[in-house]
Amino acid sequence: MGKCKHITRLLSDALDRSLTTGEWVAIRLHLPTCSGCRNYRKQIRLLRVAAHSVSGIAAPGTVNSDD
């Protein structure tokens, strides 16, 4: 569980700061073997898109239909 705690922290940190190459490598090595962390990543992505949608700001990587 310690590894998952570290990975979910990195996934959350990635929303606020740029991760190092080593941090991305740790995430990429862990995610294929852990459905819990993959689900966590999906959930925070969904929350981010929903928050941006409610605020009227386009989430990064999405197309704004008003443009």
N, C-alpha and C positions, 0 to 999 in steps of 0.2 A: 504494500500500500504506500510506502514511502516514495517509491518511484512515481506512482500516479499523482501523489500530492505535489511533487516537484513539477511534473509535466503540466498539470492543470494550472499551477501557478504561472508557468511560462506562457501557456495559452492566454491566460488573463493579462499578463504583462504585455504581451504582443499587441493588445488593444491600445496601450498607452505609450509604448516606446518601441524602438527598433531592437530586435533581438540580435545577439551575436550569432556568427556562423555556428559556433559550437552549440548554442542553445537550440538553433533550428535543427541541427543534426540530431541532438538528443530527442527532440519531438518526432522527427521523421523516422528514427529507429524504433521508437516506442509505439507510435500509433498503429502500425500494422498488426501488432500483437495484443492490443488492448481495446476492446469494444467500449468499455466505460469511458475512456479518455476520448475516443472518437465521438461518442455520443455527447460528451461535454463540449467538444469543439463545435459540433452541429448546433447545440443549444445556445452557446454564446454568439454564434454567427446569426442565428435567428433573432435573438434578443437585440443584437446590434442593428440589424435591418429594421426591426419593428420600431426601435427607438428613433432611428433616423426618419422613418416613415411618419411617425407621429409628430416629430419636430419640423417636418417639411424640408429637411436637408437630405440630399441624396447620399446614401451610404457609399463608401469607396467600392469601386468595382461594379456599380450598378448604373443603369442608364436612367437619367431623369427625363420623364416624358414631356416636361415643360420646355426643354432645350430645343 
